[in-house]
Amino acid sequence: MAYTFNIVGVSPVLQFFNHQQTLQEPQKPGVEYVGTHICTLDAFLESIEPVPPKWNWNLDQVVDTVINFWVNNSESIDYWKKRLGDAGKDNLLVARVADFAALQAELESLLKKNW
């Protein structure tokens, strides 16, 4: 199975927590949003630890995906690190980790809703 990892934005802690707790529809299998207070590789690796067992993913492949993102996207990481710093201490940097098939299904679903 192939995985993807992307930083998607900055969110106030309470808003992120509330969103995770009150999703209107059940979360799509294979797509998970995680948050961290600091923009480091270690922080994101720690935040994704509980995800692979939940979706029966290969932990090593998910970790490799996050590391590959970190190695190949330094400009994006610097940008989000600055945005998190600008937002202040009561905010999280939010990322999405997903298997490709689930992400494709989620995006197709969103497109159908908007057309």
MDTraj code that builds the backbone (N, CA, C; nanometers):
import mdtraj as md
import numpy as np

residues = "MET ALA TYR THR PHE ASN ILE VAL GLY VAL SER PRO VAL LEU GLN PHE PHE ASN HIS GLN GLN THR LEU GLN GLU PRO GLN LYS PRO GLY VAL GLU TYR VAL GLY THR HIS ILE CYS THR LEU ASP ALA PHE LEU GLU SER ILE GLU PRO VAL PRO PRO LYS TRP ASN TRP ASN LEU ASP GLN VAL VAL ASP THR VAL ILE ASN PHE TRP VAL ASN ASN SER GLU SER ILE ASP TYR TRP LYS LYS ARG LEU GLY ASP ALA GLY LYS ASP ASN LEU LEU VAL ALA ARG VAL ALA ASP PHE ALA ALA LEU GLN ALA GLU LEU GLU SER LEU LEU LYS LYS ASN TRP".split()
xyz = np.array([
    [0.0842, -0.1172, 0.0000],
    [0.0000, 0.0000, 0.0000],
    [0.0888, 0.1236, 0.0000],
    [0.0483, 0.2249, -0.0730],
    [0.1234, 0.3502, -0.0802],
    [0.0543, 0.4568, 0.0053],
    [0.1345, 0.5422, 0.0664],
    [0.0832, 0.6441, 0.1576],
    [0.1273, 0.7821, 0.1124],
    [0.0570, 0.8827, 0.1631],
    [0.0915, 1.0212, 0.1363],
    [0.0853, 1.0992, 0.2672],
    [0.1684, 1.2035, 0.2755],
    [0.1729, 1.2901, 0.3920],
    [0.1858, 1.4325, 0.3422],
    [0.1062, 1.5225, 0.3973],
    [0.1098, 1.6640, 0.3601],
    [0.0759, 1.7495, 0.4800],
    [0.1426, 1.8621, 0.4928],
    [0.1020, 1.9613, 0.5921],
    [-0.0100, 2.0420, 0.5277],
    [-0.1216, 2.0570, 0.5996],
    [-0.2378, 2.1233, 0.5398],
    [-0.2723, 2.2579, 0.6011],
    [-0.2166, 2.2909, 0.7176],
    [-0.2466, 2.4219, 0.7726],
    [-0.2204, 2.4344, 0.9207],
    [-0.2604, 2.5498, 0.9735],
    [-0.2479, 2.5809, 1.1152],
    [-0.3893, 2.5983, 1.1699],
    [-0.4130, 2.5442, 1.2891],
    [-0.5462, 2.5503, 1.3483],
    [-0.5357, 2.5767, 1.4985],
    [-0.6300, 2.6548, 1.5528],
    [-0.6350, 2.6663, 1.6986],
    [-0.6593, 2.5276, 1.7602],
    [-0.5951, 2.5004, 1.8722],
    [-0.6036, 2.3689, 1.9361],
    [-0.7488, 2.3283, 1.9594],
    [-0.8280, 2.4171, 2.0174],
    [-0.9665, 2.3810, 2.0499],
    [-1.0493, 2.3539, 1.9246],
    [-1.0258, 2.4294, 1.8200],
    [-1.0998, 2.4064, 1.6958],
    [-1.0631, 2.2710, 1.6350],
    [-0.9353, 2.2370, 1.6350],
    [-0.8916, 2.1081, 1.5817],
    [-0.9507, 1.9946, 1.6639],
    [-0.9420, 2.0059, 1.7963],
    [-0.9970, 1.9029, 1.8841],
    [-1.1471, 1.8890, 1.8633],
    [-1.2178, 1.9998, 1.8567],
    [-1.3617, 1.9972, 1.8374],
    [-1.3966, 1.9332, 1.7030],
    [-1.3224, 1.9674, 1.6005],
    [-1.3463, 1.9097, 1.4682],
    [-1.3268, 1.7582, 1.4702],
    [-1.2235, 1.7126, 1.5371],
    [-1.1966, 1.5688, 1.5448],
    [-1.3072, 1.4961, 1.6206],
    [-1.3663, 1.5622, 1.7201],
    [-1.4685, 1.4979, 1.8030],
    [-1.6082, 1.5031, 1.7435],
    [-1.6354, 1.5998, 1.6571],
    [-1.7722, 1.6203, 1.6093],
    [-1.7845, 1.6102, 1.4579],
    [-1.7069, 1.5233, 1.3976],
    [-1.7190, 1.5065, 1.2527],
    [-1.8622, 1.4671, 1.2197],
    [-1.9234, 1.5371, 1.1254],
    [-2.0627, 1.5120, 1.0897],
    [-2.0809, 1.3728, 1.0311],
    [-1.9916, 1.3340, 0.9438],
    [-1.9976, 1.1997, 0.8887],
    [-1.8763, 1.1242, 0.9386],
    [-1.8871, 0.9932, 0.9476],
    [-1.7718, 0.9173, 0.9970],
    [-1.6478, 0.9441, 0.9118],
    [-1.5345, 0.9472, 0.9795],
    [-1.4099, 0.9739, 0.9090],
    [-1.3850, 0.8637, 0.8067],
    [-1.3420, 0.9054, 0.6892],
    [-1.3155, 0.8104, 0.5825],
    [-1.2021, 0.7169, 0.6257],
    [-1.2208, 0.5876, 0.6064],
    [-1.1128, 0.4956, 0.6415],
    [-0.9880, 0.5265, 0.5600],
    [-0.8757, 0.5291, 0.6266],
    [-0.7504, 0.5491, 0.5563],
    [-0.7074, 0.6925, 0.5398],
    [-0.7791, 0.7875, 0.5999],
    [-0.7394, 0.9285, 0.5960],
    [-0.7420, 0.9782, 0.7403],
    [-0.6306, 1.0336, 0.7846],
    [-0.6209, 1.0786, 0.9229],
    [-0.5553, 1.2161, 0.9270],
    [-0.6080, 1.3027, 1.0111],
    [-0.5499, 1.4343, 1.0330],
    [-0.4858, 1.4357, 1.1704],
    [-0.3613, 1.4830, 1.1762],
    [-0.2873, 1.4865, 1.3017],
    [-0.2353, 1.6283, 1.3235],
    [-0.2106, 1.6619, 1.4489],
    [-0.1615, 1.7952, 1.4797],
    [-0.0469, 1.7898, 1.5788],
    [0.0392, 1.8918, 1.5721],
    [0.1511, 1.9030, 1.6637],
    [0.1777, 2.0506, 1.6930],
    [0.2283, 2.0767, 1.8129],
    [0.2583, 2.2139, 1.8546],
    [0.3880, 2.2673, 1.7959],
    [0.4747, 2.1767, 1.7497],
    [0.6031, 2.2204, 1.6953],
    [0.6235, 2.1579, 1.5576],
    [0.6968, 2.2275, 1.4752],
    [0.7197, 2.1837, 1.3378],
    [0.8539, 2.1118, 1.3284],
    [0.8540, 1.9859, 1.3754],
    [0.9750, 1.9049, 1.3641],
    [0.9374, 1.7671, 1.3120],
    [1.0338, 1.7011, 1.2518],
    [1.0105, 1.5653, 1.2043],
    [0.9729, 1.4741, 1.3196],
    [1.0452, 1.4841, 1.4299],
    [1.0157, 1.3989, 1.5458],
    [0.8736, 1.4186, 1.5969],
    [0.8269, 1.5430, 1.5999],
    [0.6918, 1.5708, 1.6485],
    [0.5873, 1.5054, 1.5585],
    [0.6074, 1.5125, 1.4269],
    [0.5105, 1.4492, 1.3371],
    [0.5184, 1.2972, 1.3443],
    [0.6381, 1.2427, 1.3569],
    [0.6490, 1.0976, 1.3702],
    [0.5766, 1.0499, 1.4959],
    [0.5896, 1.1267, 1.6031],
    [0.5194, 1.0915, 1.7270],
    [0.3676, 1.1027, 1.7095],
    [0.3234, 1.2033, 1.6361],
    [0.1787, 1.2242, 1.6199],
    [0.1136, 1.1165, 1.5329],
    [0.1910, 1.0532, 1.4442],
    [0.1315, 0.9499, 1.3585],
    [0.1426, 0.8093, 1.4170],
    [0.2150, 0.7931, 1.5265],
    [0.2336, 0.6590, 1.5844],
    [0.1038, 0.5811, 1.6039],
    [-0.0035, 0.6416, 1.6563],
    [-0.1258, 0.5635, 1.6781],
    [-0.2062, 0.5360, 1.5509],
    [-0.1712, 0.5987, 1.4399],
    [-0.2526, 0.5873, 1.3182],
    [-0.2408, 0.4517, 1.2485],
    [-0.1206, 0.3999, 1.2211],
    [-0.1129, 0.2729, 1.1475],
    [-0.1902, 0.1567, 1.2096],
    [-0.1849, 0.1369, 1.3424],
    [-0.2653, 0.0273, 1.3975],
    [-0.4165, 0.0483, 1.3773],
    [-0.4595, 0.1733, 1.3817],
    [-0.6016, 0.2046, 1.3638],
    [-0.6519, 0.1612, 1.2267],
    [-0.5694, 0.1814, 1.1233],
    [-0.6105, 0.1506, 0.9858],
    [-0.5428, 0.0255, 0.9303],
    [-0.4683, -0.0432, 1.0155],
    [-0.3967, -0.1635, 0.9732],
    [-0.2948, -0.1312, 0.8632],
    [-0.2222, -0.0223, 0.8821],
    [-0.1194, 0.0207, 0.7879],
    [0.0156, -0.0360, 0.8285],
    [0.1087, -0.0329, 0.7346],
    [0.2462, -0.0726, 0.7598],
    [0.3186, 0.0477, 0.8206],
    [0.3534, 0.0391, 0.9474],
    [0.4151, 0.1511, 1.0196],
    [0.5440, 0.1968, 0.9515],
    [0.6279, 0.1037, 0.9104],
    [0.7550, 0.1420, 0.8476],
    [0.7325, 0.2226, 0.7199],
    [0.6343, 0.1841, 0.6402],
    [0.6069, 0.2576, 0.5168],
    [0.5518, 0.3966, 0.5461],
    [0.4671, 0.4083, 0.6471],
    [0.4128, 0.5396, 0.6838],
    [0.5258, 0.6300, 0.7334],
    [0.6124, 0.5776, 0.8178],
    [0.7266, 0.6555, 0.8681],
    [0.8158, 0.6971, 0.7517],
    [0.8434, 0.6067, 0.6590],
    [0.9242, 0.6411, 0.5415],
    [0.8595, 0.7526, 0.4598],
    [0.7278, 0.7495, 0.4481],
    [0.6557, 0.8533, 0.3734],
    [0.6740, 0.9895, 0.4389],
    [0.6627, 0.9951, 0.5709],
    [0.6795, 1.1213, 0.6432],
    [0.8234, 1.1701, 0.6295],
    [0.9190, 1.0812, 0.6443],
    [1.0600, 1.1195, 0.6318],
    [1.0884, 1.1699, 0.4905],
    [1.0369, 1.1007, 0.3894],
    [1.0581, 1.1446, 0.2509],
    [0.9986, 1.2828, 0.2274],
    [0.8801, 1.3081, 0.2825],
    [0.8208, 1.4418, 0.2720],
    [0.9157, 1.5438, 0.3341],
    [0.9665, 1.5123, 0.4520],
    [1.0517, 1.6053, 0.5256],
    [1.1797, 1.6347, 0.4489],
    [1.2375, 1.5350, 0.3874],
    [1.3634, 1.5510, 0.3142],
    [1.3427, 1.6307, 0.1850],
    [1.2285, 1.6121, 0.1200],
    [1.2067, 1.6688, -0.0135],
    [1.1247, 1.7977, -0.0176],
    [1.0830, 1.8492, 0.0967],
    [0.9956, 1.9671, 0.0964],
    [1.0397, 2.0725, 0.1969],
    [1.1680, 2.1070, 0.1969],
    [1.2193, 2.2003, 0.2972],
    [1.1548, 2.3386, 0.2875],
    [1.1255, 2.3868, 0.1669],
    [1.0626, 2.5186, 0.1532],
    [0.9229, 2.5200, 0.2142],
    [0.8462, 2.4162, 0.1884],
    [0.7118, 2.4058, 0.2454],
    [0.7183, 2.3964, 0.3979],
    [0.8110, 2.3186, 0.4477],
    [0.8265, 2.3034, 0.5930],
    [0.8640, 2.4367, 0.6564],
    [0.9567, 2.5090, 0.5956],
    [0.9938, 2.6414, 0.6479],
    [0.8750, 2.7364, 0.6481],
    [0.7967, 2.7333, 0.5412],
    [0.6774, 2.8182, 0.5324],
    [0.5820, 2.7879, 0.6478],
    [0.5505, 2.6601, 0.6691],
    [0.4544, 2.6239, 0.7729],
    [0.5104, 2.6470, 0.9127],
    [0.6401, 2.6312, 0.9281],
    [0.7025, 2.6604, 1.0576],
    [0.6839, 2.8082, 1.0921],
    [0.7020, 2.8946, 0.9933],
    [0.6818, 3.0382, 1.0157],
    [0.5350, 3.0696, 1.0453],
    [0.4436, 3.0085, 0.9720],
    [0.3002, 3.0332, 0.9949],
    [0.2602, 2.9881, 1.1347],
    [0.3131, 2.8743, 1.1796],
    [0.2831, 2.8267, 1.3142],
    [0.3374, 2.9242, 1.4176],
    [0.4578, 2.9739, 1.3956],
    [0.5152, 3.0739, 1.4862],
    [0.4334, 3.2013, 1.4893],
    [0.3862, 3.2464, 1.3724],
    [0.3024, 3.3663, 1.3642],
    [0.1695, 3.3472, 1.4376],
    [0.1167, 3.2256, 1.4351],
    [-0.0153, 3.1987, 1.4926],
    [-0.0128, 3.1963, 1.6454],
    [0.0996, 3.1639, 1.7046],
    [0.1084, 3.1637, 1.8505],
    [0.0964, 3.0257, 1.9117],
    [0.1139, 3.0221, 2.0433],
    [0.1271, 2.8953, 2.1150],
    [-0.0014, 2.8137, 2.1266],
    [-0.1170, 2.8726, 2.1065],
    [-0.2429, 2.7999, 2.1201],
    [-0.2891, 2.7398, 1.9878],
    [-0.1945, 2.7107, 1.9004],
    [-0.2266, 2.6575, 1.7684],
    [-0.1462, 2.5315, 1.7395],
    [-0.1975, 2.4559, 1.6453],
    [-0.1326, 2.3332, 1.6012],
    [-0.1022, 2.3406, 1.4526],
    [0.0022, 2.2723, 1.4133],
    [0.0291, 2.2504, 1.2726],
    [-0.0402, 2.1190, 1.2368],
    [-0.1266, 2.1223, 1.1372],
    [-0.2094, 2.0068, 1.1026],
    [-0.1572, 1.9435, 0.9743],
    [-0.1515, 1.8110, 0.9753],
    [-0.1074, 1.7362, 0.8576],
    [-0.2065, 1.6238, 0.8300],
    [-0.2045, 1.5807, 0.7048],
    [-0.2900, 1.4685, 0.6646],
    [-0.1990, 1.3529, 0.6243],
    [-0.2288, 1.2371, 0.6775],
    [-0.1613, 1.1145, 0.6367],
    [-0.2711, 1.0206, 0.5876],
    [-0.2464, 0.9596, 0.4717],
    [-0.3516, 0.8771, 0.4114],
    [-0.2914, 0.7719, 0.3201],
    [-0.3698, 0.6672, 0.2973],
    [-0.3289, 0.5779, 0.1901],
    [-0.3873, 0.6356, 0.0617],
    [-0.3179, 0.6158, -0.0494],
    [-0.3558, 0.6802, -0.1755],
    [-0.4991, 0.6484, -0.2172],
    [-0.5414, 0.5245, -0.2020],
    [-0.6759, 0.4859, -0.2455],
    [-0.7823, 0.5611, -0.1659],
    [-0.7634, 0.5722, -0.0354],
    [-0.8606, 0.6434, 0.0484],
    [-0.8618, 0.7923, 0.0162],
    [-0.7448, 0.8493, -0.0061],
    [-0.7379, 0.9915, -0.0396],
    [-0.8051, 1.0178, -0.1738],
    [-0.7831, 0.9313, -0.2702],
    [-0.8467, 0.9463, -0.4004],
    [-0.9986, 0.9402, -0.3854],
    [-1.0480, 0.8465, -0.3051],
    [-1.1925, 0.8356, -0.2827],
    [-1.2474, 0.9604, -0.2153],
    [-1.1722, 1.0156, -0.1179],
    [-1.2164, 1.1372, -0.0493],
    [-1.2236, 1.2543, -0.1467],
    [-1.1220, 1.2703, -0.2294],
    [-1.1201, 1.3813, -0.3249],
    [-1.2302, 1.3659, -0.4296],
    [-1.2541, 1.2456, -0.4776],
    [-1.3625, 1.2228, -0.5734],
    [-1.4975, 1.2534, -0.5104],
    [-1.5138, 1.2185, -0.3846],
    [-1.6372, 1.2478, -0.3125],
    [-1.6593, 1.3980, -0.3025],
    [-1.5525, 1.4719, -0.2708],
    [-1.5640, 1.6180, -0.2620],
    [-1.5990, 1.6790, -0.3959],
    [-1.5402, 1.6282, -0.5024],
    [-1.5690, 1.6805, -0.6351],
    [-1.7148, 1.6549, -0.6748],
    [-1.7668, 1.5390, -0.6411],
    [-1.9059, 1.5077, -0.6742],
    [-2.0025, 1.5980, -0.5974],
    [-1.9677, 1.6326, -0.4741],
    [-2.0523, 1.7191, -0.3944],
    [-2.0567, 1.8606, -0.4503],
    [-1.9480, 1.9028, -0.5143],
    [-1.9390, 2.0392, -0.5644],
    [-1.9869, 2.0545, -0.7086],
    [-2.0170, 1.9474, -0.7762],
    [-2.0606, 1.9568, -0.9147],
    [-2.2050, 1.9341, -0.9196],
])
top = md.Topology()
chain = top.add_chain()
for i, resn in enumerate(residues, 1):
    res = top.add_residue(resn, chain, resSeq=i)
    for name in ("N", "CA", "C"):
        top.add_atom(name, md.element.get_by_symbol(name[0]), res)
traj = md.Trajectory(xyz[None], top)
